[in-house]
């Protein structure tokens, strides 16, 4: 299925967010996620369904000052 990840078109086989994140290489990463502009908590990722054309934003915390 085609989705957009951080403004880049990607193809994923997974239909659940947690599995798609694993597929995209974010298995153990500490990240925040949003689908179509709506925040998705880490606890909700295993049951959050992705659909064709969804826009997924993945943000990793940054350190510095």
MOPAC internal coordinates of N, CA, C and O (Angstrom, degrees):
PM7 1SCF
backbone

  N    0.0000 0     0.00 0     0.00 0    0    0    0
  C    1.4321 1     0.00 0     0.00 0    1    0    0
  C    1.5202 1   107.72 1     0.00 0    2    1    0
  O    1.2310 1   120.78 1   -33.79 1    3    2    1
  N    1.3076 1   116.11 1   146.21 1    3    2    1
  C    1.4597 1   121.18 1  -179.29 1    5    3    2
  C    1.5229 1   109.66 1   -95.45 1    6    5    3
  O    1.2310 1   121.55 1   -53.01 1    7    6    5
  N    1.3502 1   114.64 1   126.99 1    7    6    5
  C    1.4551 1   121.56 1   173.70 1    9    7    6
  C    1.5310 1   107.44 1  -132.92 1   10    9    7
  O    1.2310 1   120.73 1    -9.93 1   11   10    9
  N    1.3079 1   116.21 1   170.07 1   11   10    9
  C    1.4541 1   120.96 1   175.00 1   13   11   10
  C    1.5194 1   107.57 1  -109.83 1   14   13   11
  O    1.2310 1   120.70 1   -51.94 1   15   14   13
  N    1.3295 1   116.27 1   128.06 1   15   14   13
  C    1.4587 1   122.21 1   179.65 1   17   15   14
  C    1.5207 1   107.64 1  -118.49 1   18   17   15
  O    1.2310 1   121.08 1   -65.96 1   19   18   17
  N    1.3301 1   115.54 1   114.04 1   19   18   17
  C    1.4694 1   120.91 1  -178.64 1   21   19   18
  C    1.5331 1   110.99 1    48.81 1   22   21   19
  O    1.2310 1   121.05 1  -131.22 1   23   22   21
  N    1.3178 1   115.59 1    48.78 1   23   22   21
  C    1.4730 1   124.47 1   176.09 1   25   23   22
  C    1.5287 1   114.56 1    70.53 1   26   25   23
  O    1.2310 1   120.07 1  -165.16 1   27   26   25
  N    1.3320 1   117.47 1    14.84 1   27   26   25
  C    1.4610 1   121.46 1   178.00 1   29   27   26
  C    1.5268 1   108.27 1  -121.47 1   30   29   27
  O    1.2310 1   120.27 1   -51.06 1   31   30   29
  N    1.3146 1   117.10 1   128.94 1   31   30   29
  C    1.4549 1   121.13 1   177.57 1   33   31   30
  C    1.5200 1   111.04 1   -65.20 1   34   33   31
  O    1.2310 1   120.74 1   -48.68 1   35   34   33
  N    1.3278 1   116.19 1   131.32 1   35   34   33
  C    1.4651 1   121.64 1   179.44 1   37   35   34
  C    1.5151 1   109.39 1  -135.89 1   38   37   35
  O    1.2310 1   120.88 1   -24.23 1   39   38   37
  N    1.3081 1   115.92 1   155.77 1   39   38   37
  C    1.4629 1   123.57 1   175.85 1   41   39   38
  C    1.5263 1   107.19 1  -111.73 1   42   41   39
  O    1.2310 1   120.23 1   -53.43 1   43   42   41
  N    1.3368 1   117.16 1   126.57 1   43   42   41
  C    1.4687 1   121.59 1   177.07 1   45   43   42
  C    1.5157 1   109.04 1  -130.02 1   46   45   43
  O    1.2310 1   120.68 1   -28.89 1   47   46   45
  N    1.3250 1   116.30 1   151.11 1   47   46   45
  C    1.4696 1   121.53 1   177.04 1   49   47   46
  C    1.5175 1   111.29 1   -91.97 1   50   49   47
  O    1.2310 1   120.76 1   151.74 1   51   50   49
  N    1.3201 1   116.16 1   -28.26 1   51   50   49
  C    1.4558 1   121.92 1  -175.47 1   53   51   50
  C    1.5183 1   111.79 1   -73.45 1   54   53   51
  O    1.2310 1   120.87 1   -35.92 1   55   54   53
  N    1.3367 1   115.94 1   144.08 1   55   54   53
  C    1.4626 1   120.14 1   176.55 1   57   55   54
  C    1.5254 1   111.95 1  -106.22 1   58   57   55
  O    1.2310 1   119.96 1   171.88 1   59   58   57
  N    1.3287 1   117.69 1    -8.12 1   59   58   57
  C    1.4590 1   121.29 1   175.68 1   61   59   58
  C    1.5261 1   109.11 1  -105.18 1   62   61   59
  O    1.2310 1   121.17 1   -39.08 1   63   62   61
  N    1.3291 1   115.38 1   140.92 1   63   62   61
  C    1.4616 1   120.22 1  -174.52 1   65   63   62
  C    1.5234 1   112.82 1   -56.88 1   66   65   63
  O    1.2310 1   119.51 1   133.11 1   67   66   65
  N    1.3220 1   118.54 1   -46.89 1   67   66   65
  C    1.4691 1   120.54 1  -178.16 1   69   67   66
  C    1.5233 1   111.42 1   -59.12 1   70   69   67
  O    1.2310 1   120.11 1   136.71 1   71   70   69
  N    1.3100 1   117.39 1   -43.29 1   71   70   69
  C    1.4633 1   121.24 1   179.73 1   73   71   70
  C    1.5250 1   110.70 1   -68.08 1   74   73   71
  O    1.2310 1   120.07 1   142.03 1   75   74   73
  N    1.3192 1   117.47 1   -37.97 1   75   74   73
  C    1.4718 1   120.89 1   177.91 1   77   75   74
  C    1.5252 1   110.32 1   -64.79 1   78   77   75
  O    1.2310 1   120.06 1   140.46 1   79   78   77
  N    1.3232 1   117.49 1   -39.54 1   79   78   77
  C    1.4640 1   120.41 1   177.31 1   81   79   78
  C    1.5212 1   110.71 1   -62.61 1   82   81   79
  O    1.2310 1   120.04 1   138.96 1   83   82   81
  N    1.3240 1   117.53 1   -41.04 1   83   82   81
  C    1.4698 1   120.97 1   175.02 1   85   83   82
  C    1.5240 1   110.07 1   -60.16 1   86   85   83
  O    1.2310 1   120.91 1   133.88 1   87   86   85
  N    1.3116 1   115.86 1   -46.12 1   87   86   85
  C    1.4660 1   121.66 1  -179.27 1   89   87   86
  C    1.5360 1   111.44 1   -60.96 1   90   89   87
  O    1.2310 1   120.83 1   145.91 1   91   90   89
  N    1.3272 1   116.02 1   -34.09 1   91   90   89
  C    1.4690 1   121.23 1  -178.87 1   93   91   90
  C    1.5252 1   113.04 1   -85.11 1   94   93   91
  O    1.2310 1   120.38 1   177.86 1   95   94   93
  N    1.3497 1   116.87 1    -2.14 1   95   94   93
  C    1.4637 1   120.20 1   175.59 1   97   95   94
  C    1.5192 1   114.87 1    95.68 1   98   97   95
  O    1.2310 1   119.55 1  -163.30 1   99   98   97
  N    1.3172 1   118.46 1    16.70 1   99   98   97
  C    1.4623 1   122.10 1  -179.49 1  101   99   98
  C    1.5244 1   112.25 1  -104.78 1  102  101   99
  O    1.2310 1   119.50 1  -150.58 1  103  102  101
  N    1.3109 1   118.55 1    29.42 1  103  102  101
  C    1.4599 1   123.02 1  -172.49 1  105  103  102
  C    1.5283 1   113.55 1   -51.82 1  106  105  103
  O    1.2310 1   119.17 1   126.53 1  107  106  105
  N    1.3078 1   119.19 1   -53.47 1  107  106  105
  C    1.4631 1   122.31 1  -175.90 1  109  107  106
  C    1.5239 1   112.85 1  -110.87 1  110  109  107
  O    1.2310 1   120.15 1  -167.27 1  111  110  109
  N    1.3230 1   117.31 1    12.73 1  111  110  109
  C    1.4583 1   120.84 1  -176.76 1  113  111  110
  C    1.5293 1   111.61 1   -75.92 1  114  113  111
  O    1.2310 1   121.29 1   -34.52 1  115  114  113
  N    1.3266 1   115.14 1   145.48 1  115  114  113
  C    1.4576 1   121.07 1   173.12 1  117  115  114
  C    1.5224 1   106.59 1   -90.90 1  118  117  115
  O    1.2310 1   121.15 1   -70.76 1  119  118  117
  N    1.3283 1   115.40 1   109.24 1  119  118  117
  C    1.4539 1   120.81 1  -172.84 1  121  119  118
  C    1.5271 1   110.51 1  -141.08 1  122  121  119
  O    1.2310 1   121.52 1   -14.70 1  123  122  121
  N    1.3187 1   114.70 1   165.30 1  123  122  121
  C    1.4610 1   122.14 1   168.95 1  125  123  122
  C    1.5203 1   106.07 1  -113.38 1  126  125  123
  O    1.2310 1   120.59 1   -33.63 1  127  126  125
  N    1.3352 1   116.47 1   146.37 1  127  126  125
  C    1.4660 1   120.04 1  -178.05 1  129  127  126
  C    1.5196 1   110.98 1  -130.83 1  130  129  127
  O    1.2310 1   121.77 1   -29.69 1  131  130  129
  N    1.3217 1   114.22 1   150.31 1  131  130  129
  C    1.4608 1   121.32 1   174.22 1  133  131  130
  C    1.5251 1   107.84 1  -143.67 1  134  133  131
  O    1.2310 1   120.98 1   -37.86 1  135  134  133
  N    1.3180 1   115.74 1   142.14 1  135  134  133
  C    1.4596 1   121.60 1   175.30 1  137  135  134
  C    1.5249 1   107.68 1  -118.16 1  138  137  135
  O    1.2310 1   121.56 1   -55.86 1  139  138  137
  N    1.3140 1   114.63 1   124.14 1  139  138  137
  C    1.4660 1   121.29 1  -179.98 1  141  139  138
  C    1.5224 1   111.47 1    51.04 1  142  141  139
  O    1.2310 1   121.23 1  -140.19 1  143  142  141
  N    1.3536 1   115.26 1    39.81 1  143  142  141
  C    1.4538 1   121.07 1   175.90 1  145  143  142
  C    1.5128 1   115.84 1    83.89 1  146  145  143
  O    1.2310 1   119.60 1  -177.17 1  147  146  145
  N    1.3344 1   118.36 1     2.83 1  147  146  145
  C    1.4548 1   122.24 1  -179.10 1  149  147  146
  C    1.5229 1   109.81 1  -111.78 1  150  149  147
  O    1.2310 1   120.84 1   -57.17 1  151  150  149
  N    1.3456 1   116.00 1   122.83 1  151  150  149
  C    1.4545 1   122.03 1   179.99 1  153  151  150
  C    1.5283 1   110.63 1   -57.52 1  154  153  151
  O    1.2310 1   120.85 1   -41.57 1  155  154  153
  N    1.3390 1   115.98 1   138.43 1  155  154  153
  C    1.4644 1   121.97 1   175.52 1  157  155  154
  C    1.5297 1   107.61 1  -121.64 1  158  157  155
  O    1.2310 1   120.55 1   -65.60 1  159  158  157
  N    1.3266 1   116.55 1   114.40 1  159  158  157
  C    1.4640 1   121.43 1   179.59 1  161  159  158
  C    1.5269 1   110.45 1   -65.01 1  162  161  159
  O    1.2310 1   121.07 1   -28.22 1  163  162  161
  N    1.3220 1   115.55 1   151.78 1  163  162  161
  C    1.4718 1   120.81 1  -179.37 1  165  163  162
  C    1.5255 1   111.34 1   -55.68 1  166  165  163
  O    1.2310 1   120.11 1   140.24 1  167  166  165
  N    1.3180 1   117.40 1   -39.76 1  167  166  165
  C    1.4675 1   120.86 1  -178.84 1  169  167  166
  C    1.5255 1   112.63 1   -65.94 1  170  169  167
  O    1.2310 1   120.11 1   156.61 1  171  170  169
  N    1.3237 1   117.39 1   -23.39 1  171  170  169
  C    1.4660 1   121.51 1  -178.41 1  173  171  170
  C    1.5272 1   113.19 1   -90.28 1  174  173  171
  O    1.2310 1   119.87 1   168.17 1  175  174  173
  N    1.3158 1   117.85 1   -11.83 1  175  174  173
  C    1.4726 1   120.74 1  -175.44 1  177  175  174
  C    1.5311 1   114.27 1   -59.39 1  178  177  175
  O    1.2310 1   118.72 1   139.84 1  179  178  177
  N    1.3364 1   120.05 1   -40.16 1  179  178  177
  C    1.4656 1   119.12 1  -178.96 1  181  179  178
  C    1.5275 1   114.04 1   -63.74 1  182  181  179
  O    1.2310 1   119.72 1   157.25 1  183  182  181
  N    1.3145 1   118.15 1   -22.75 1  183  182  181
  C    1.4661 1   120.85 1  -178.39 1  185  183  182
  C    1.5299 1   113.18 1  -110.70 1  186  185  183
  O    1.2310 1   120.16 1  -177.23 1  187  186  185
  N    1.3292 1   117.30 1     2.77 1  187  186  185
  C    1.4621 1   120.78 1  -179.68 1  189  187  186
  C    1.5266 1   109.65 1   -85.93 1  190  189  187
  O    1.2310 1   121.07 1   -58.67 1  191  190  189
  N    1.3248 1   115.56 1   121.33 1  191  190  189
  C    1.4616 1   121.83 1  -176.31 1  193  191  190
  C    1.5258 1   109.93 1   -90.04 1  194  193  191
  O    1.2310 1   121.36 1   -45.87 1  195  194  193
  N    1.3386 1   115.01 1   134.13 1  195  194  193
  C    1.4607 1   121.47 1   174.23 1  197  195  194
  C    1.5235 1   109.48 1   -94.81 1  198  197  195
  O    1.2310 1   121.00 1   -31.77 1  199  198  197
  N    1.3227 1   115.69 1   148.23 1  199  198  197
  C    1.4583 1   121.23 1   177.64 1  201  199  198
  C    1.5281 1   109.33 1  -125.47 1  202  201  199
  O    1.2310 1   121.06 1   -24.43 1  203  202  201
  N    1.3056 1   115.57 1   155.57 1  203  202  201
  C    1.4649 1   122.43 1   176.57 1  205  203  202
  C    1.5267 1   109.21 1   -49.08 1  206  205  203
  O    1.2310 1   120.79 1   -50.75 1  207  206  205
  N    1.3329 1   116.09 1   129.25 1  207  206  205
  C    1.4581 1   121.26 1   176.13 1  209  207  206
  C    1.5128 1   115.34 1    87.48 1  210  209  207
  O    1.2310 1   119.63 1   178.36 1  211  210  209
  N    1.3418 1   118.32 1    -1.64 1  211  210  209
  C    1.4579 1   119.87 1   178.57 1  213  211  210
  C    1.5235 1   110.67 1   -60.97 1  214  213  211
  O    1.2310 1   121.51 1   -28.88 1  215  214  213
  N    1.3358 1   114.72 1   151.12 1  215  214  213
  C    1.4602 1   121.42 1   175.46 1  217  215  214
  C    1.5218 1   108.01 1  -108.38 1  218  217  215
  O    1.2310 1   120.71 1   -66.08 1  219  218  217
  N    1.3241 1   116.25 1   113.92 1  219  218  217
  C    1.4552 1   123.48 1  -178.49 1  221  219  218
  C    1.5202 1   108.84 1  -104.61 1  222  221  219
  O    1.2310 1   121.11 1   -53.75 1  223  222  221
  N    1.3293 1   115.47 1   126.25 1  223  222  221
  C    1.4603 1   121.01 1   174.11 1  225  223  222
  C    1.5160 1   107.79 1  -108.98 1  226  225  223
  O    1.2310 1   120.99 1   -48.15 1  227  226  225
  N    1.3385 1   115.71 1   131.85 1  227  226  225
  C    1.4611 1   122.06 1   178.50 1  229  227  226
  C    1.5269 1   106.76 1  -123.77 1  230  229  227
  O    1.2310 1   121.11 1   -56.29 1  231  230  229
  N    1.3325 1   115.49 1   123.71 1  231  230  229
  C    1.4502 1   120.52 1  -178.21 1  233  231  230
  C    1.5216 1   108.72 1  -125.71 1  234  233  231
  O    1.2310 1   120.80 1   -48.97 1  235  234  233
  N    1.3296 1   116.08 1   131.03 1  235  234  233
  C    1.4604 1   121.42 1   177.63 1  237  235  234
  C    1.5344 1   108.42 1  -106.01 1  238  237  235
  O    1.2310 1   119.97 1   -38.84 1  239  238  237
  N    1.3470 1   117.66 1   141.16 1  239  238  237
  C    1.4555 1   119.67 1   178.40 1  241  239  238
  C    1.5181 1   110.91 1   -64.36 1  242  241  239
  O    1.2310 1   121.61 1   -32.33 1  243  242  241
  N    1.3175 1   114.53 1   147.67 1  243  242  241
  C    1.4757 1   120.56 1   179.83 1  245  243  242
  C    1.5318 1   109.02 1  -120.06 1  246  245  243
  O    1.2310 1   121.02 1   -31.58 1  247  246  245
  N    1.3236 1   115.66 1   148.42 1  247  246  245
  C    1.4479 1   120.67 1   176.58 1  249  247  246
  C    1.5164 1   108.90 1  -109.83 1  250  249  247
  O    1.2310 1   121.10 1   -23.21 1  251  250  249
  N    1.2717 1   115.51 1   156.79 1  251  250  249
  C    1.4507 1   119.38 1   177.62 1  253  251  250
  C    1.5183 1   110.04 1   138.41 1  254  253  251
  O    1.2310 1   121.61 1     1.47 1  255  254  253
  N    1.3032 1   114.53 1  -178.53 1  255  254  253
  C    1.4663 1   116.06 1  -177.56 1  257  255  254
  C    1.4595 1   113.14 1  -160.91 1  258  257  255
  O    1.2310 1   120.10 1   180.00 1  259  258  257

